[in-house]
Structure formats: C-alpha cells, structure tokens
C-alpha cells in the first residue's frame, strides 16, 4: 500500500500536471524551441553526439512540486555544473577557512579554461573555472581514488534523489585523452604548491565528475535542494550542511556562468551554474530550483535556449534577487502573516 509520502507526491504531481504554471512552461518551451543559434560543444569529441533539438525545462519548488516540459528525462553529462556541488563537499570536508585559503572566490572575467592564477595569494581564482575546480576536487577526502569518487557520486544521489547515478565512460575517456589544457593548468598549480602531488588521481576524478549523467529534472532537483537549505524537497534527505549552502550559491551568483556571470546576475539575478553538456541549474533561494537542458551553446559555453528560458522565468515571475519592489511586498506579507510586536 502506498504510504502518505507517496500519496502526497502523487497529489502534487497531479496538481503540477494541470496547473497554469505548467501551461506557462509549455509556452516558454514552444517559444524557444525554434531558436537554433549556437553550437554543440566539440572540444571533447564525444560531446558532438548530442542532438541540437534537445530542449527541456524543469522547475521544482521547495515544497516538492515538479513541473517539467520537453526533454527533461534525456540524460547528458553534467560537466562544469558538478563544480558547484563538489565545492560544497570540499567545504564540508575542510570548513570554509581552509577551503578559502586554497581557492579564492573572485570572478575572473575570463573563459572557463583560461590559464590564470592569483600568484599573489597563491590560489586559483574561484571554484567555477577549471583551475579552481581541479584544486577543489583535489580537496575531496577519501582513502583511495575509488573512495573519493564514491563520495562524489553519493553526494549527487542525495541531491538528485536518484537510486543510482552513472558516469558516461566514453565521455570520461574522451576528456581524459584530450584534456591537455587541464593537465597543463594542473601541473602549473602543482608547481606553485596549489595542489597536492596526487594530481593525476585528482584529474581523473575531475574528468569523472564532469562525465556524470544527469537530466534537466535532476538539475532542477539539485538546485531546489540548495534553495531548500540543503534538503532534497522530495526525499527529505540532506545533501549538504545548511551552513555551506550560502557559500556555494554566492559563488554560483558571482562566477557560475563564466565570463557571462556579470550579465547573468544583471539580467536573471539568481545563482546558477552551466556546463558544456548543455545544462543550467539555477537556484531561487527559499522558493525553487530550475533545470534546463539544450546542448546548443553560445561562444562562452552557456546554453542559448537555457539562458533565454531563465531570463523569461526571472522577468515573468520577478525572481531576480534584487527585485526591490518584490522584496518590499514579501516583507509586508511576512509581517502580516505574523504577530508583529508593537513598535514594528
Ligand atoms: O574541464 C572541462 O573542459 C570540462 N570537463 C568541463 C567544462 C565545462 O562544462 C565548462 N563549461 N561551460
């Protein structure tokens, strides 16, 4: 017999299927489906297998409602989106001060694979560019390569609520075979003492974490988990200590969309992370997570349709974090919903 949790999630799904918001998402999907600009990533040969027409948008609310349209079950490699979540695991492993002493949080304004390091403080600039992400992966604890990978995979199981999660082995091997630039960055960091001498193991781990298979639905679930203070809104499992959610999403806001991060913060205004597999995950703190998937990328490596869909969602629902009019309304609602002491 179904338990009460199953019934609740069934009721939520029925509501989600019939809702006006779902109709809005279908219109949004139809609006940008014909947009064919951009191109599928080809610097990792295996990624050219992606179909340009794939397009999915999924929204998961912090109270566990799921709204999806288009190719939301199609899996693709998570790529750089993994960086934000592995950063969270490094914070749990070592605490904020230590991690910050190893990886800064300054945006670079440079491409994700640029070979720039902060030589003054002897740190890579931030955990969202390749240099910082490799240094972050180097921090992941574990007794062996297998153990470290398992810890990363287990973390993604908690975020996505999946029972199992896979690595796309051909993509991993393709990345490993062609990742000379990442190896160069890593060895430069080794030379400066920014990473440990287990860097070859760490590089494999980094290529593996980038090759984890997720869907737009997973990405929405992951960002909804962050939006929900680190607890997966469907399973109730904690994916990350609440203490570190703020750190992760701050860096997503300032650095998550690479050298488009400033423009993204200006136009969309919510923490997000993109990957060259075509995914974007975006967090609206306290409210919802958005996951989009479309493999056609702009010249900065961000999904063209994904950016458009997030821009519309942000504008149409006032999701921008610095939407002052909305913040003021929310404050009044908040005050009205409480017993306000005299003098408020
Ligand atoms: O380091 C790399 O090249 C990839 N595995 C990750 C790249 C990525 O997703 C950057 N994205 N926009």
Boltz pocket constraint, residues with backbone or C-beta under 6 A from the ligand:
constraints:
  - pocket:
      binder: B
      contacts: [[A, 78], [A, 79], [A, 80], [A, 81], [A, 112], [A, 113], [A, 130], [A, 175], [A, 182], [A, 206], [A, 207], [A, 210], [A, 274], [A, 275], [A, 276], [A, 277], [A, 300], [A, 301], [A, 302]]
      max_distance: 6.0
